[in-house]
Amino acid sequence: MDLDLALRVEQPASLTDASTQDEKRYYEKWDRSNRLSLMIIKRGIPESFRGAVSDEVTNAKDFLTEIEKRFVKSDKAEISMLLKDFTSKRYSGKGNIREYIMEMSYIVSRLKTLKIEISEDVLVHIVLNSLPIAFDSFKVSYNCQKEKWSLNELISYCVQEEERMKQNKIESAHLASTSKDKGKKRKRTPIKNEAAQGPLQKKHKEGETTCFFCKKSGHMKKDCTKYHAWKVKKGLSEPPQAK
């Protein structure tokens, strides 16, 4: 059974006493298709939309036409919205530049269906102008060339440039991290050596004798007056007799 018959063909003429059996069978077939189609359509849309169409509309095809009228957009409003989006769009540097350019191209194709033509050359220039400062040298390179890029070439070159910048960023970060680690090692080593070796170097300067009691240079412990004074005070020995 052709359920969509009423949507594909116009309603046949009403039956009369003179109608043939074939005409009656065809009309009944169309009428059944129309009633089923109308029921399916009404069940598939929100109740608020169903109420927007008069109950007097009993033809499924006419019912769809009435519903469609509720969604008609103004071409001027859509063109204005698309142009605003197209001219204000900017690539942030995050995400995927290929997808960004394809979005710009899609807007151009939608404008074309509304009879607004934007050439590929203009699209290339607008895309380049919408790229961030990081692409400035890339844009200068294009402007210095005599050849013009197609949309596919623009996508390919932009993807390569973005990959190059990402790689340079990774290498710069690695170099900075390595230099920082080396700097820490250079700063740490002299401090450690000075702490460990400094006292020894002071104690064992070449040609000097250090007293183990008062820690002063120029005499030994046995000749230290402070040492002998300390021994006398403690009652450990008599002070040395003067010669």
Backbone as CSV, one residue per row, in Angstrom:
resi,resn,N_x,N_y,N_z,CA_x,CA_y,CA_z,C_x,C_y,C_z
1,MET,0.849,-1.195,0.000,0.000,0.000,0.000,0.885,1.244,0.000
2,ASP,0.542,2.206,-0.865,1.310,3.449,-0.969,0.874,4.422,0.122
3,LEU,1.569,4.398,1.262,1.189,5.271,2.371,1.420,6.742,2.053
4,ASP,2.435,7.041,1.223,2.742,8.439,0.910,2.079,8.910,-0.377
5,LEU,1.087,8.166,-0.855,0.427,8.528,-2.111,-0.153,9.939,-2.048
6,ALA,-0.762,10.289,-0.927,-1.400,11.605,-0.798,-0.381,12.738,-0.805
7,LEU,0.889,12.426,-0.465,1.937,13.449,-0.465,2.591,13.588,-1.836
8,ARG,2.412,12.568,-2.665,3.071,12.582,-3.979,2.165,13.078,-5.099
9,VAL,0.896,12.836,-4.981,-0.036,13.215,-6.062,-1.147,14.087,-5.491
10,GLU,-1.722,14.892,-6.343,-2.806,15.776,-5.918,-4.080,14.975,-5.643
11,GLN,-4.945,15.578,-4.870,-6.209,14.920,-4.532,-7.047,14.723,-5.795
12,PRO,-7.547,13.508,-6.031,-8.374,13.267,-7.224,-9.743,13.947,-7.090
13,ALA,-10.408,14.045,-8.203,-11.736,14.682,-8.204,-12.700,13.896,-7.315
14,SER,-13.630,14.624,-6.716,-14.613,13.973,-5.849,-15.453,12.977,-6.652
15,LEU,-15.906,11.938,-5.971,-16.691,10.892,-6.636,-18.110,11.378,-6.935
16,THR,-18.616,10.877,-8.017,-20.010,11.173,-8.413,-20.709,9.869,-8.747
17,ASP,-21.973,9.978,-9.059,-22.724,8.772,-9.446,-22.178,8.188,-10.733
18,ALA,-21.499,9.033,-11.522,-20.986,8.564,-12.809,-19.570,7.990,-12.696
19,SER,-18.980,8.030,-11.512,-17.603,7.544,-11.340,-17.532,6.043,-11.576
20,THR,-16.431,5.626,-12.203,-16.237,4.200,-12.486,-15.706,3.496,-11.246
21,GLN,-15.689,2.185,-11.315,-15.169,1.400,-10.194,-13.675,1.676,-9.974
22,ASP,-12.930,1.823,-11.065,-11.488,2.113,-10.933,-11.268,3.465,-10.259
23,GLU,-12.081,4.460,-10.627,-11.964,5.785,-10.017,-12.310,5.741,-8.530
24,LYS,-13.319,4.938,-8.204,-13.707,4.803,-6.796,-12.594,4.139,-5.985
25,ARG,-12.012,3.062,-6.559,-10.926,2.365,-5.847,-9.717,3.282,-5.655
26,TYR,-9.372,4.049,-6.703,-8.219,4.956,-6.608,-8.477,6.053,-5.569
27,TYR,-9.697,6.595,-5.568,-10.023,7.661,-4.615,-9.945,7.138,-3.178
28,GLU,-10.476,5.924,-2.975,-10.425,5.337,-1.636,-8.976,5.094,-1.199
29,LYS,-8.135,4.680,-2.143,-6.712,4.452,-1.849,-6.028,5.761,-1.466
30,TRP,-6.318,6.815,-2.242,-5.708,8.122,-1.942,-6.218,8.656,-0.610
31,ASP,-7.528,8.526,-0.374,-8.125,9.044,0.858,-7.542,8.340,2.088
32,ARG,-7.346,7.040,1.990,-6.747,6.297,3.109,-5.314,6.774,3.358
33,SER,-4.539,6.961,2.274,-3.166,7.455,2.392,-3.153,8.841,3.028
34,ASN,-4.093,9.697,2.655,-4.158,11.062,3.183,-4.445,11.059,4.682
35,ARG,-5.409,10.238,5.111,-5.768,10.191,6.526,-4.623,9.644,7.379
36,LEU,-3.957,8.583,6.885,-2.832,8.007,7.626,-1.651,8.979,7.687
37,SER,-1.380,9.644,6.566,-0.265,10.604,6.522,-0.515,11.762,7.479
38,LEU,-1.743,12.266,7.487,-2.085,13.378,8.369,-1.955,12.973,9.840
39,MET,-2.372,11.750,10.153,-2.273,11.259,11.526,-0.807,11.129,11.954
40,ILE,0.022,10.584,11.065,1.449,10.404,11.376,2.139,11.757,11.549
41,ILE,1.810,12.716,10.680,2.421,14.049,10.763,2.067,14.726,12.080
42,LYS,0.801,14.674,12.458,0.359,15.333,13.691,0.974,14.700,14.932
43,ARG,1.167,13.389,14.884,1.771,12.712,16.040,3.266,12.991,16.133
44,GLY,3.879,13.397,15.023,5.331,13.610,15.001,5.771,15.030,15.287
45,ILE,4.827,15.958,15.503,5.197,17.348,15.774,4.623,17.772,17.125
46,PRO,5.208,18.796,17.766,4.697,19.262,19.063,3.247,19.731,18.967
47,GLU,2.544,19.613,20.074,1.125,19.988,20.110,0.926,21.463,19.787
48,SER,1.876,22.309,20.199,1.750,23.748,19.929,1.739,24.040,18.435
49,PHE,2.472,23.224,17.655,2.474,23.406,16.209,1.171,22.898,15.599
50,ARG,0.658,21.814,16.149,-0.595,21.269,15.626,-1.723,22.281,15.803
51,GLY,-1.722,22.964,16.948,-2.777,23.943,17.210,-2.670,25.187,16.355
52,ALA,-1.500,25.397,15.737,-1.311,26.591,14.907,-1.976,26.458,13.547
53,VAL,-2.386,25.243,13.191,-3.021,24.992,11.895,-4.502,24.700,12.121
54,SER,-5.329,25.314,11.324,-6.782,25.149,11.461,-7.201,23.695,11.246
55,ASP,-8.214,23.281,11.988,-8.739,21.919,11.831,-9.418,21.728,10.486
56,GLU,-9.690,22.837,9.810,-10.332,22.741,8.500,-9.375,22.207,7.440
57,VAL,-8.070,22.246,7.722,-7.080,21.707,6.781,-7.037,20.198,6.973
58,THR,-7.597,19.469,6.033,-7.674,18.007,6.131,-6.783,17.306,5.117
59,ASN,-6.134,18.090,4.271,-5.226,17.520,3.282,-3.817,17.486,3.876
60,ALA,-3.184,16.309,3.899,-1.863,16.144,4.522,-0.822,17.055,3.878
61,LYS,-0.872,17.175,2.572,0.096,18.009,1.867,-0.099,19.484,2.225
62,ASP,-1.356,19.924,2.293,-1.646,21.310,2.672,-1.246,21.573,4.126
63,PHE,-1.409,20.562,4.977,-1.034,20.703,6.388,0.467,20.959,6.517
64,LEU,1.269,20.213,5.755,2.724,20.415,5.769,3.097,21.807,5.264
65,THR,2.378,22.281,4.256,2.642,23.615,3.715,2.391,24.694,4.766
66,GLU,1.311,24.537,5.535,0.995,25.496,6.593,2.060,25.481,7.694
67,ILE,2.518,24.291,8.046,3.577,24.181,9.062,4.862,24.834,8.569
68,GLU,5.180,24.626,7.290,6.408,25.188,6.712,6.402,26.713,6.764
69,LYS,5.237,27.306,6.614,5.137,28.768,6.639,5.579,29.334,7.984
70,ARG,5.405,28.537,9.043,5.781,29.004,10.385,7.299,29.076,10.566
71,PHE,8.032,28.442,9.644,9.494,28.380,9.778,10.222,29.115,8.661
72,VAL,9.501,29.872,7.881,10.128,30.618,6.794,10.999,31.731,7.379
73,LYS,12.236,31.817,6.907,13.162,32.846,7.365,13.312,33.928,6.305
74,SER,13.665,35.092,6.771,13.946,36.182,5.851,15.355,36.004,5.295
75,ASP,15.465,36.002,3.972,16.779,35.855,3.348,17.714,36.991,3.758
76,LYS,17.172,38.189,3.869,17.997,39.340,4.240,18.571,39.173,5.641
77,ALA,17.734,38.680,6.555,18.198,38.491,7.933,19.280,37.422,7.997
78,GLU,19.096,36.348,7.229,20.088,35.271,7.235,21.396,35.728,6.611
79,ILE,21.305,36.487,5.522,22.511,37.014,4.878,23.273,37.918,5.843
80,SER,22.554,38.774,6.527,23.181,39.684,7.490,23.888,38.911,8.598
81,MET,23.234,37.864,9.103,23.812,37.059,10.174,25.073,36.344,9.699
82,LEU,25.010,35.769,8.489,26.155,35.027,7.957,27.342,35.951,7.680
83,LEU,27.073,37.121,7.111,28.155,38.066,6.817,28.809,38.577,8.098
84,LYS,28.000,38.811,9.112,28.543,39.264,10.392,29.446,38.197,10.992
85,ASP,28.995,36.953,10.930,29.788,35.841,11.461,31.075,35.672,10.662
86,PHE,30.965,35.818,9.344,32.109,35.613,8.456,33.188,36.670,8.666
87,THR,32.789,37.929,8.795,33.769,39.017,8.906,34.320,39.194,10.322
88,SER,33.606,38.694,11.319,34.070,38.867,12.706,34.766,37.626,13.263
89,LYS,34.753,36.557,12.514,35.338,35.305,12.992,36.854,35.448,13.112
90,ARG,37.424,34.919,14.203,38.867,34.977,14.441,39.360,33.623,14.941
91,TYR,40.552,33.249,14.463,41.152,31.995,14.928,41.980,32.290,16.173
92,SER,41.682,31.608,17.248,42.335,31.889,18.530,43.704,31.235,18.661
93,GLY,44.021,30.295,17.778,45.286,29.562,17.907,45.109,28.258,18.648
94,LYS,43.938,28.063,19.212,43.630,26.815,19.904,42.672,25.998,19.040
95,GLY,42.844,24.706,19.087,41.968,23.858,18.286,42.661,23.391,17.025
96,ASN,41.909,23.357,15.923,42.420,22.821,14.664,42.204,23.857,13.570
97,ILE,43.287,24.320,12.970,43.166,25.375,11.958,42.477,24.872,10.693
98,ARG,42.608,23.576,10.402,41.929,23.017,9.230,40.406,23.146,9.397
99,GLU,39.918,22.774,10.587,38.483,22.864,10.854,38.010,24.316,10.805
100,TYR,38.852,25.223,11.299,38.488,26.644,11.285,38.295,27.149,9.855
101,ILE,39.228,26.815,8.966,39.125,27.270,7.571,37.924,26.632,6.890
102,MET,37.645,25.363,7.206,36.485,24.694,6.624,35.182,25.347,7.089
103,GLU,35.143,25.820,8.313,33.960,26.541,8.808,33.753,27.834,8.016
104,MET,34.855,28.537,7.755,34.770,29.767,6.957,34.275,29.457,5.541
105,SER,34.767,28.364,4.983,34.358,27.959,3.641,32.878,27.583,3.609
106,TYR,32.404,26.961,4.690,30.991,26.567,4.764,30.085,27.798,4.782
107,ILE,30.504,28.836,5.490,29.718,30.074,5.513,29.624,30.666,4.108
108,VAL,30.730,30.617,3.372,30.740,31.129,1.996,29.775,30.337,1.118
109,SER,29.753,29.015,1.299,28.850,28.180,0.494,27.385,28.473,0.827
110,ARG,27.092,28.759,2.094,25.716,29.112,2.476,25.313,30.459,1.880
111,LEU,26.257,31.395,1.873,25.978,32.694,1.259,25.729,32.547,-0.239
112,LYS,26.421,31.598,-0.844,26.255,31.376,-2.286,24.840,30.918,-2.606
113,THR,24.264,30.074,-1.740,22.882,29.619,-1.961,21.893,30.776,-1.842
114,LEU,22.308,31.838,-1.157,21.464,33.032,-1.017,21.842,34.101,-2.037
115,LYS,22.594,33.650,-3.065,22.989,34.517,-4.187,23.967,35.624,-3.776
116,ILE,24.789,35.346,-2.761,25.875,36.249,-2.374,27.184,35.537,-2.684
117,GLU,27.880,35.999,-3.709,29.100,35.341,-4.164,30.328,35.963,-3.495
118,ILE,31.178,35.113,-2.922,32.472,35.536,-2.377,33.539,34.686,-3.052
119,SER,34.434,35.345,-3.782,35.432,34.600,-4.548,36.427,33.890,-3.632
120,GLU,37.106,32.909,-4.192,38.085,32.145,-3.418,39.259,33.024,-2.994
121,ASP,39.649,33.966,-3.849,40.745,34.885,-3.502,40.386,35.722,-2.272
122,VAL,39.152,36.214,-2.247,38.703,37.013,-1.100,38.657,36.149,0.154
123,LEU,38.193,34.917,0.004,38.132,33.990,1.146,39.525,33.759,1.725
124,VAL,40.516,33.562,0.848,41.891,33.330,1.302,42.402,34.534,2.096
125,HIS,42.166,35.742,1.577,42.638,36.955,2.264,41.944,37.139,3.613
126,ILE,40.648,36.894,3.653,39.911,37.076,4.912,40.361,36.063,5.955
127,VAL,40.611,34.831,5.523,41.100,33.808,6.459,42.463,34.210,7.010
128,LEU,43.366,34.657,6.135,44.704,35.061,6.581,44.631,36.236,7.561
129,ASN,43.759,37.188,7.273,43.629,38.350,8.161,43.026,37.992,9.512
130,SER,42.353,36.856,9.576,41.716,36.452,10.837,42.639,35.611,11.713
131,LEU,43.858,35.333,11.222,44.799,34.522,11.998,45.496,35.386,13.050
132,PRO,45.930,34.797,14.159,46.560,35.567,15.245,47.950,36.079,14.886
133,ILE,48.547,36.864,15.790,49.854,37.494,15.563,50.940,36.463,15.283
134,ALA,50.816,35.281,15.847,51.837,34.247,15.657,52.026,33.896,14.188
135,PHE,51.011,34.186,13.348,51.090,33.871,11.918,51.532,35.074,11.083
136,ASP,51.999,36.153,11.709,52.344,37.369,10.964,53.411,37.129,9.904
137,SER,54.476,36.412,10.261,55.537,36.147,9.280,55.009,35.293,8.137
138,PHE,54.082,34.399,8.448,53.456,33.550,7.431,52.631,34.402,6.467
139,LYS,51.899,35.383,7.006,51.078,36.265,6.167,51.953,37.164,5.296
140,VAL,53.054,37.648,5.866,53.980,38.483,5.087,54.557,37.684,3.928
141,SER,54.873,36.432,4.193,55.420,35.559,3.152,54.439,35.420,1.990
142,TYR,53.152,35.278,2.312,52.141,35.149,1.250,52.007,36.452,0.458
143,ASN,51.989,37.571,1.162,51.813,38.858,0.492,52.983,39.204,-0.423
144,CYS,54.151,38.616,-0.149,55.335,38.885,-0.974,55.387,37.999,-2.219
145,GLN,54.499,37.034,-2.294,54.489,36.132,-3.444,53.581,36.669,-4.551
146,LYS,53.937,36.362,-5.772,53.095,36.740,-6.904,51.943,35.752,-7.085
147,GLU,52.209,34.489,-6.759,51.190,33.465,-6.942,50.088,33.580,-5.893
148,LYS,48.887,33.204,-6.298,47.751,33.165,-5.379,47.490,31.720,-4.959
149,TRP,47.044,31.561,-3.753,46.765,30.220,-3.242,45.294,29.879,-3.440
150,SER,45.070,28.619,-3.729,43.698,28.123,-3.732,43.302,27.812,-2.290
151,LEU,42.055,27.490,-2.079,41.592,27.167,-0.724,42.309,25.932,-0.189
152,ASN,42.479,24.929,-1.034,43.164,23.703,-0.600,44.625,23.971,-0.251
153,GLU,45.284,24.826,-1.043,46.672,25.180,-0.745,46.764,25.957,0.567
154,LEU,45.817,26.853,0.787,45.795,27.620,2.034,45.687,26.687,3.237
155,ILE,44.789,25.724,3.150,44.613,24.771,4.255,45.900,24.004,4.499
156,SER,46.508,23.501,3.421,47.731,22.706,3.542,48.864,23.510,4.173
157,TYR,49.087,24.742,3.688,50.184,25.566,4.197,49.939,26.007,5.644
158,CYS,48.697,26.317,5.963,48.380,26.739,7.339,48.589,25.595,8.327
159,VAL,48.210,24.393,7.919,48.408,23.223,8.787,49.899,22.997,9.022
160,GLN,50.710,23.103,7.946,52.159,22.935,8.079,52.753,24.000,8.999
161,GLU,52.304,25.244,8.835,52.825,26.343,9.658,52.465,26.147,11.126
162,GLU,51.252,25.715,11.377,50.827,25.492,12.764,51.622,24.361,13.405
163,GLU,51.873,23.296,12.651,52.672,22.185,13.173,54.099,22.638,13.463
164,ARG,54.648,23.488,12.582,56.008,23.999,12.789,56.087,24.830,14.066
165,MET,55.100,25.692,14.283,55.097,26.542,15.478,54.946,25.713,16.748
166,LYS,54.121,24.680,16.686,53.950,23.810,17.858,55.253,23.095,18.191
167,GLN,55.965,22.625,17.154,57.228,21.930,17.363,58.277,22.869,17.947
168,ASN,58.334,24.101,17.430,59.279,25.092,17.962,58.983,25.417,19.423
169,LYS,57.718,25.468,19.750,57.320,25.757,21.130,57.767,24.648,22.072
170,ILE,57.626,23.399,21.621,58.051,22.251,22.434,59.563,22.274,22.631
171,GLU,60.305,22.531,21.540,61.765,22.560,21.620,62.248,23.707,22.507
172,SER,61.613,24.865,22.415,62.004,26.012,23.249,61.761,25.723,24.722
173,ALA,60.632,25.080,25.010,60.319,24.738,26.400,61.327,23.738,26.947
174,HIS,61.724,22.774,26.106,62.707,21.773,26.534,64.066,22.422,26.772
175,LEU,64.461,23.339,25.872,65.746,24.024,26.012,65.768,24.883,27.275
176,ALA,64.672,25.580,27.537,64.596,26.423,28.736,64.680,25.583,29.999
177,SER,64.020,24.419,29.970,64.043,23.530,31.138,65.440,22.977,31.375
178,THR,66.127,22.602,30.278,67.484,22.067,30.388,68.452,23.120,30.909
179,SER,68.355,24.345,30.385,69.232,25.433,30.827,69.002,25.765,32.290
180,LYS,67.760,25.699,32.713,67.428,25.982,34.111,68.045,24.952,35.041
181,ASP,67.983,23.672,34.626,68.571,22.607,35.440,70.081,22.759,35.537
182,LYS,70.730,23.106,34.419,72.183,23.288,34.429,72.573,24.466,35.307
183,GLY,71.781,25.531,35.265,72.064,26.700,36.084,71.989,26.385,37.560
184,LYS,71.024,25.555,37.942,70.900,25.162,39.346,72.109,24.365,39.799
185,LYS,72.602,23.477,38.920,73.770,22.664,39.269,75.015,23.533,39.427
186,ARG,75.170,24.524,38.543,76.342,25.396,38.616,76.321,26.234,39.885
187,LYS,75.149,26.639,40.310,75.045,27.449,41.524,75.262,26.617,42.771
188,ARG,74.820,25.369,42.729,74.885,24.525,43.907,76.298,24.042,44.193
189,THR,77.064,23.728,43.162,78.377,23.112,43.320,79.368,23.980,44.075
190,PRO,79.542,25.272,43.717,80.497,26.099,44.457,80.116,26.278,45.921
191,ILE,78.802,26.369,46.196,78.359,26.538,47.584,78.695,25.308,48.398
192,LYS,78.462,24.163,47.785,78.732,22.908,48.474,80.223,22.734,48.725
193,ASN,81.026,23.041,47.724,82.478,22.902,47.857,83.035,23.872,48.886
194,GLU,82.468,25.095,48.890,82.951,26.098,49.835,82.625,25.684,51.255
195,ALA,81.423,25.108,51.433,81.026,24.683,52.773,81.868,23.515,53.256
196,ALA,82.180,22.623,52.321,82.912,21.414,52.707,84.412,21.648,52.819
197,GLN,84.939,22.504,51.927,86.383,22.639,51.858,86.899,23.930,52.480
198,GLY,85.989,24.922,52.642,86.430,26.220,53.143,87.162,26.146,54.457
199,PRO,86.586,25.533,55.515,87.277,25.454,56.810,88.606,24.755,56.731
200,LEU,88.669,23.696,55.904,89.924,22.959,55.780,90.997,23.814,55.132
201,GLN,90.524,24.603,54.112,91.496,25.449,53.425,92.035,26.517,54.357
202,LYS,91.164,27.018,55.271,91.606,28.033,56.222,92.570,27.445,57.241
203,LYS,92.318,26.169,57.617,93.132,25.536,58.651,94.487,25.083,58.137
204,HIS,94.508,24.768,56.850,95.729,24.144,56.328,96.353,24.959,55.216
205,LYS,96.437,26.249,55.462,97.163,27.058,54.488,98.631,26.685,54.528
206,GLU,99.226,26.672,53.381,100.614,26.225,53.256,101.552,27.123,54.066
207,GLY,102.442,26.488,54.924,103.457,27.227,55.675,102.973,27.780,56.998
208,GLU,101.726,27.494,57.413,101.206,28.022,58.662,100.876,26.886,59.616
209,THR,101.104,27.176,60.968,100.779,26.214,62.019,99.577,26.732,62.776
210,THR,98.645,25.861,63.081,97.418,26.255,63.766,97.330,25.580,65.119
211,CYS,96.987,26.347,66.128,96.812,25.815,67.482,95.481,25.093,67.569
212,PHE,95.516,23.854,68.070,94.286,23.076,68.176,93.422,23.515,69.343
213,PHE,93.956,24.390,70.225,93.183,24.836,71.384,92.456,26.154,71.099
214,CYS,93.224,27.165,70.706,92.596,28.472,70.459,92.280,28.709,68.992
215,LYS,92.707,27.773,68.119,92.426,27.817,66.688,93.119,28.971,65.971
216,LYS,94.089,29.587,66.623,94.806,30.680,65.978,96.075,30.153,65.333
217,SER,96.517,30.866,64.299,97.714,30.446,63.575,98.971,31.043,64.216
218,GLY,100.124,30.433,63.912,101.414,30.982,64.342,102.050,30.256,65.513
219,HIS,101.334,29.351,66.159,101.930,28.592,67.264,101.191,27.266,67.407
220,MET,101.807,26.374,68.183,101.212,25.064,68.418,100.545,25.057,69.781
221,LYS,99.776,24.007,70.042,99.026,23.891,71.289,99.942,23.927,72.518
222,LYS,101.127,23.266,72.456,102.026,23.180,73.616,102.607,24.538,74.000
223,ASP,102.602,25.468,73.002,103.138,26.802,73.263,102.041,27.832,73.490
224,CYS,100.782,27.396,73.527,99.647,28.326,73.632,99.486,28.794,75.080
225,THR,99.567,30.116,75.306,99.418,30.686,76.660,98.014,30.467,77.192
226,LYS,97.031,30.524,76.321,95.646,30.302,76.746,95.444,28.865,77.206
227,TYR,96.140,27.950,76.542,96.022,26.537,76.918,96.608,26.303,78.306
228,HIS,97.793,26.881,78.559,98.437,26.712,79.861,97.635,27.406,80.953
229,ALA,97.042,28.567,80.647,96.207,29.260,81.634,94.988,28.424,81.983
230,TRP,94.455,27.774,80.990,93.272,26.918,81.201,93.626,25.729,82.077
231,LYS,94.819,25.140,81.861,95.244,23.987,82.657,95.445,24.374,84.112
232,VAL,96.038,25.564,84.321,96.251,26.034,85.697,94.913,26.247,86.386
233,LYS,93.975,26.835,85.662,92.652,27.103,86.219,91.941,25.823,86.600
234,LYS,92.160,24.796,85.822,91.505,23.519,86.092,92.281,22.669,87.091
235,GLY,93.479,23.144,87.448,94.311,22.388,88.384,94.941,21.174,87.768
236,LEU,95.136,21.208,86.486,95.713,20.055,85.803,97.232,20.076,85.838
237,SER,97.827,21.246,85.926,99.296,21.316,85.943,99.721,22.693,86.411
238,GLU,100.972,22.817,86.687,101.521,24.106,87.097,101.834,24.931,85.866
239,PRO,101.752,26.236,85.999,102.109,27.070,84.850,103.576,26.908,84.524
240,PRO,103.937,27.016,83.287,105.325,26.838,82.880,106.205,27.889,83.522
241,GLN,107.426,27.447,83.985,108.386,28.354,84.628,109.125,29.154,83.568
242,ALA,109.258,30.423,83.876,109.995,31.271,82.926,111.459,30.950,82.980
243,LYS,112.103,30.893,81.850,113.522,30.550,81.760,114.334,31.786,82.046
